């Protein structure tokens, strides 16, 4: 099988040859690339490794590989393999070997070129891939082009240091992702900026959140920097499954991270979503930050996602939180008795509030007026 050159606006995909071994060796030896691409700790990708990889990825009739060029320089690779004629399917992989170019949408464009070739020229119906669970940026890139998470293979990747989860995704013709599909986005107001929560926020979140007052009603309390890293990782794992979307809350006046909030209980068929898991350090409480954060999240939910219902809930014992939600104009709906088991074994009764689409214009004006005061 002779694979063609594929050209886009920023990248060109050209067939890989053995002359590209030095590039593969360099990329495969870059620590950050190794960790996010393969879940491997620092090490060397020697010539024998690169040669074996190229031989496997360029088997005639079964696989193919490209080098991704940007500005006439090689920056990464794309490949396909395991073509199954009967099911019209294959597996793919892609990697930008220069971490300094991550976030520039070069991988997204290369992936789009590859997918178009596989569907249009090879007539494939299903395109699958695997990605290590901690590679959040790659997962969202795949989702942006229509790939759907089909499951997480727990401890599916074995390394000398231990095991890693393997996320399975696929793009299937005629089965698009749902329209109601919250994705990472930055939301900015006058007082606050909400940006997608990432692992690199762990130290700042620890600094903002290591207060007794915050965790009186919210448990379990993360313990130390490692605890906050695990707190973020769990939120991002829920994001992979499409169940949550967490944000870092950044105060605009000084650029300091002061708390976190998130979308949760994302329900695409019914177009409903919760705003929850919200907490702020003491320097941000009783300021416009919470009010504006809720305004940004509700506006995005109703006016971008076209949500039918946005709901909020809190522990019945947390009177301060209930008052804050009510002041926003949300309607108290119910108390869910013994709704969950807390980390310390106690049973929680949750108080549920909501804003529905019909309420939103009036509620928005109410919140804007509240902010103005």
Rosetta blueprint (number, residue, H / E / L):
1 X L
2 X L
3 X L
4 X L
5 X L
6 X E
7 X E
8 X L
9 X L
10 X L
11 X L
12 X E
13 X E
14 X E
15 X E
16 X L
17 X L
18 X H
19 X H
20 X H
21 X H
22 X H
23 X H
24 X H
25 X H
26 X H
27 X H
28 X H
29 X L
30 X L
31 X H
32 X H
33 X H
34 X H
35 X H
36 X H
37 X H
38 X H
39 X L
40 X L
41 X L
42 X L
43 X L
44 X L
45 X L
46 X L
47 X H
48 X H
49 X H
50 X H
51 X H
52 X H
53 X H
54 X H
55 X H
56 X H
57 X H
58 X L
59 X L
60 X L
61 X L
62 X L
63 X L
64 X E
65 X E
66 X E
67 X E
68 X E
69 X E
70 X E
71 X L
72 X L
73 X E
74 X E
75 X E
76 X E
77 X E
78 X E
79 X E
80 X E
81 X E
82 X E
83 X E
84 X E
85 X L
86 X L
87 X L
88 X L
89 X E
90 X E
91 X E
92 X E
93 X E
94 X E
95 X E
96 X E
97 X L
98 X L
99 X H
100 X H
101 X H
102 X L
103 X L
104 X L
105 X L
106 X H
107 X H
108 X H
109 X H
110 X H
111 X H
112 X H
113 X H
114 X H
115 X H
116 X H
117 X H
118 X H
119 X H
120 X H
121 X L
122 X L
123 X L
124 X L
125 X L
126 X E
127 X E
128 X E
129 X E
130 X E
131 X E
132 X E
133 X L
134 X L
135 X L
136 X H
137 X H
138 X H
139 X H
140 X H
141 X H
142 X H
143 X H
144 X H
145 X L
146 X L
147 X L
148 X E
149 X E
150 X E
151 X E
152 X E
153 X E
154 X E
155 X E
156 X E
157 X E
158 X E
159 X E
160 X L
161 X L
162 X E
163 X E
164 X E
165 X E
166 X E
167 X E
168 X E
169 X E
170 X E
171 X E
172 X E
173 X L
174 X L
175 X L
176 X L
177 X L
178 X L
179 X L
180 X L
181 X L
182 X L
183 X L
184 X L
185 X L
186 X L
187 X E
188 X E
189 X L
190 X L
191 X L
192 X E
193 X E
194 X E
195 X E
196 X E
197 X L
198 X L
199 X H
200 X H
201 X H
202 X H
203 X H
204 X H
205 X H
206 X H
207 X H
208 X H
209 X H
210 X L
211 X L
212 X L
213 X L
214 X H
215 X H
216 X H
217 X L
218 X L
219 X L
220 X L
221 X L
222 X L
223 X L
224 X H
225 X H
226 X H
227 X H
228 X H
229 X H
230 X H
231 X H
232 X H
233 X H
234 X H
235 X H
236 X H
237 X H
238 X H
239 X H
240 X H
241 X L
242 X L
243 X L
244 X L
245 X E
246 X E
247 X E
248 X E
249 X E
250 X E
251 X E
252 X L
253 X L
254 X L
255 X L
256 X E
257 X E
258 X E
259 X E
260 X E
261 X E
262 X E
263 X E
264 X E
265 X E
266 X E
267 X E
268 X L
269 X L
270 X L
271 X L
272 X E
273 X E
274 X E
275 X E
276 X E
277 X E
278 X E
279 X E
280 X E
281 X L
282 X L
283 X L
284 X L
285 X L
286 X L
287 X L
288 X H
289 X H
290 X H
291 X H
292 X H
293 X H
294 X H
295 X H
296 X H
297 X H
298 X H
299 X H
300 X H
301 X H
302 X H
303 X H
304 X L
305 X L
306 X L
307 X L
308 X L
309 X E
310 X E
311 X E
312 X E
313 X E
314 X E
315 X E
316 X L
317 X L
318 X L
319 X H
320 X H
321 X H
322 X H
323 X H
324 X H
325 X H
326 X H
327 X H
328 X L
329 X L
330 X L
331 X E
332 X E
333 X E
334 X E
335 X E
336 X E
337 X E
338 X E
339 X E
340 X E
341 X E
342 X L
343 X L
344 X L
345 X L
346 X L
347 X E
348 X E
349 X E
350 X E
351 X E
352 X E
353 X E
354 X E
355 X E
356 X E
357 X H
358 X H
359 X H
360 X H
361 X H
362 X H
363 X H
364 X H
365 X H
366 X H
367 X H
368 X H
369 X H
370 X H
371 X H
372 X H
373 X L
